[in-house]
Amino acid sequence: MGAALYWFVLAQTLASLPQFEAGTELRFVSPDLLTVYSSGRVVEDQLVIDLPLDAGTELRLLVFPPGASDEVIAQVLSGGVAVYGKVSDDRSDIMVRFPGQDAARSLRAWLQEERGVKLVLVTRRSS
């Protein structure tokens, strides 16, 4: 794939993700989409999600825009637009792999830079 085509495909994939306006829901789910680990909604340009997972845990991110129709919900749940990720070694971030990209990227940085949303991961652990 030529460099121009690669960047075009990547831009189309990233553009297909919602803008993360207030009410957008992000769910962390198992790679097989059967287990919901955690979720949160964007409120006032902030997304707070409890992160009960260990470092290195593989997961998928499902994004539901506010007021999503049944058709959009079904499409998201089909896994066709799910983004793969992995809990960072220090559990402070999720490293995501967008389709068409080889290198993982910080979800925290991507949300802030591309969508203007601050990601807060609550990583409490019981003793």
N, C-alpha and C positions, 0 to 999 in steps of 0.2 A: 504494500500500500504506500503510495507516495505521501510525502510529508504534508502537502496541502490537503489531500483527502483525509489523512489521519486527523488533522486538526479540525476539519469540517465535521467529521463523524463525532469526535469528542465534544465539540461545541453543541451539536444537536442533542447528544445524550444529556449533557449538563443542563441545557436549556429546557429539557423535558421535565426536569425536577421543578416542583412548585417554588414560588418566590418566598415561601415561609412567612407569609403575613400572619397577623394575629389569628389564632385558632388552628393553625396548621399542626397536625399531630405527627410525631416521629416515634416509631416503634422499633425497638431492638428485638429481633426474633432469632430463633435458631436457624442454621443454614437450610434445614428442610422445611422451614416456615410453620412448624407445628407447635413450637413453644414460644410464647411471648415472655421475654425476659424483663422488659421495662418499657415505659412510654412516657411521653410528656407532650405538652402543647405550648406553642409560642404565645407568650403573654408579654406585651409591651417590649418587643424586640429582644426577649430573653427566652431561652428554652432550658428548663430545669428537668433533668432526668436522673433518677436513682440508678446507680450502676452497681448491681450486686454480683457482677461477674469477675472472675479471676483474670489476671494478665494473660494475654495470648488467646483468650477465648474467641473463636470465630463466630461471626454473626452476620445477619443481614439487616439492613435498614429499610423500613417501609415508611413512605411519606404519604399522608392523607391530607389533601388540602381542605380548608374549612368548607363545610357545606357540600362535601363531595357527593355526587350522585351515586346511585347503586352501581351504575356501570363503571365509574371511576374506582369505587371501592373494590369491585370484582377484579378489575384490571390490576390494581395494586396487590391484592391478595393472591393473584395468580403467580406472582413472583417475576413477571415479565419486566418490571421496572425496579426491582429490588437492587440495592447496592450492597456489595459485600464489604465487610469490615472485620477488624480484629482489635481487641482491647490492647492498648499500648502497655509496654512493660511496667510503667509506673502507675497504670490505671487512671491517668489524668486525661486521657483522650481516646478517641476511636480512630484508628488508621483505616481509611476507606480506599477501596479500589473501584474507581469508576470504570464502567465498560469502555474498553479501548485504551485504557491507561495501564502501563506495566507497573509503575511505582505507586505505592500507597501515599495518601495525602491525609493530613490532619483534618478531621471533621470540624474541630473547633476553629481552625484557621479558615477553612472553606466557608463555613457558615458566617463568620465575621466579615471576611473579605468579599464574598460573592452575594450574600443575602442580608448583611447588616444585623445578624442575630448573634447574641452572646450565648454560648453554650456553657451551662453549669452542670457538671456531673457530680452528684452526691455519692461519695464512695465510702460511706460508713461501713464498718464491719463490726459484727457482734463479737464480744470477747469469749 
